[in-house]
Amino acid sequence: MAKGKYLQDRTPVITLTLLHPLQSIPVQSWSFDSESIIRIGRATDNDVVLYSAVVSRYHVELRLTNSGWEVVSLGANGTYVDGKLITQMPAIDGTVMRLASSGPQVQIKLGSGRSESRAKPDRSGFSSSVTTPSLDEPDSDTYTEEETG
């Protein structure tokens, strides 16, 4: 019985944070604690929807494997980490990936099921499949859950 509890307590948590294009500050975050594949792109059936002309409909996937999370680039314009084009790589806590050479930046945060992000997912009042706030509107990231419903 203790073994099952141990595995349950170690449920992987991954948080993806969209960073402001100029200031590298968080604009919106999505936390996931039970998904084994997380899809990012322009299409509305992705887990994280980013509307940008350089982002593909299905741009990148994060896949949970036996050895941890991995990033798999699917987009025509590529995915970049530290300025280098990647096709597949292990997800490392704190990694910032850029969708296309001039597209949005998304930071990856990894944790365990015991982390605070699982108890209080930071979705900035938005569900994980809604569009991201426009970066042209300075107050678009300041909504609270109470204001949005």
C-alpha positions in Angstrom: 0.0 0.0 0.0 2.8 2.4 0.8 4.2 1.9 -2.7 1.0 3.1 -4.4 0.9 6.1 -2.1 4.5 6.9 -3.0 3.8 6.8 -6.7 0.6 8.9 -6.3 2.6 11.5 -4.4 5.2 11.7 -7.1 2.7 12.7 -9.9 4.7 14.9 -12.3 3.7 18.5 -12.4 4.7 20.8 -15.3 4.0 24.5 -15.5 4.4 26.4 -18.7 4.7 30.2 -18.6 4.4 32.5 -21.5 7.0 35.3 -21.1 6.5 38.9 -22.2 8.5 39.5 -25.4 10.4 42.5 -24.2 10.7 42.1 -20.4 10.8 38.3 -20.0 8.2 38.5 -17.2 5.3 36.1 -16.9 2.2 36.9 -18.9 0.2 33.7 -18.4 0.9 30.2 -16.9 -0.6 26.8 -17.3 -0.1 23.9 -14.9 -0.6 20.3 -15.7 -0.5 17.4 -13.3 -2.1 14.4 -15.0 -1.4 14.8 -18.8 1.2 12.7 -20.5 1.3 14.8 -23.6 0.9 18.6 -23.7 0.4 20.3 -27.1 1.2 23.9 -27.9 0.2 25.7 -31.0 -2.3 28.0 -32.8 -5.1 25.4 -33.2 -7.8 25.7 -30.6 -7.6 22.0 -29.7 -4.1 22.4 -28.2 -3.6 22.4 -24.4 -1.9 25.8 -24.8 -3.2 28.0 -27.6 -0.9 30.8 -28.8 -2.0 33.1 -31.6 1.0 34.3 -33.4 1.7 34.3 -37.1 5.0 32.4 -36.6 3.5 29.7 -34.4 2.3 26.5 -36.3 -1.1 25.0 -35.6 0.6 22.2 -33.8 4.0 23.6 -33.0 5.5 21.7 -30.0 4.6 18.8 -27.8 5.9 18.0 -24.3 5.8 14.2 -23.7 6.1 12.4 -20.4 8.5 9.4 -20.8 10.0 6.9 -18.4 13.0 9.2 -18.0 11.0 12.5 -17.6 9.5 15.2 -19.9 10.8 15.7 -23.4 10.3 18.6 -25.8 9.4 17.6 -29.4 9.3 20.3 -32.1 6.7 19.9 -34.7 6.4 23.4 -36.2 7.5 24.5 -39.6 9.3 27.5 -38.2 11.2 25.5 -35.6 11.6 25.6 -31.8 14.7 27.2 -30.3 16.5 26.7 -26.9 19.4 29.0 -26.1 19.2 30.3 -29.7 19.7 26.8 -31.2 17.2 25.0 -33.3 16.0 21.8 -31.6 13.9 18.9 -32.8 13.8 16.9 -29.6 15.4 17.3 -26.2 14.8 16.5 -22.5 12.8 19.2 -20.7 15.0 20.8 -18.0 13.5 22.8 -15.2 13.8 26.5 -16.1 14.4 26.0 -19.8 13.0 28.8 -22.0 11.9 27.7 -25.5 11.1 30.1 -28.3 8.5 29.0 -30.8 10.1 30.1 -34.2 13.2 32.3 -34.3 11.2 35.4 -33.4 8.1 34.0 -31.7 6.8 33.7 -28.2 8.9 32.4 -25.4 7.6 29.7 -23.0 9.4 28.7 -19.8 9.2 25.2 -18.5 9.0 24.5 -14.7 9.1 21.0 -13.4 8.0 19.8 -10.0 6.5 16.9 -8.2 2.8 16.2 -7.2 3.6 17.8 -3.8 4.3 21.2 -5.2 2.2 24.2 -4.5 1.4 24.6 -8.2 -0.7 21.3 -8.0 -2.7 22.5 -5.1 -3.2 26.0 -6.7 -2.7 25.9 -10.4 -1.7 29.3 -11.8 -3.9 29.8 -14.8 -4.3 33.5 -14.3 -8.1 33.1 -14.4 -8.0 31.4 -17.8 -8.5 27.8 -18.7 -5.6 26.0 -20.4 -7.2 26.0 -23.8 -8.1 29.6 -24.2 -6.2 32.2 -26.3 -3.5 34.1 -24.6 -4.0 37.7 -23.8 -2.9 40.3 -26.3 0.5 41.6 -25.5 -0.6 45.0 -27.0 -2.9 45.6 -24.0 -0.8 46.4 -20.9 -3.5 45.3 -18.4 -4.6 42.1 -20.2 -2.7 39.8 -17.8 -4.1 41.3 -14.6 -7.5 39.6 -14.5 -8.4 37.5 -11.5 -10.6 34.4 -11.3 -13.3 36.5 -9.6 -13.3 39.0 -12.5 -13.4 36.3 -15.2 -16.0 34.0 -13.7 
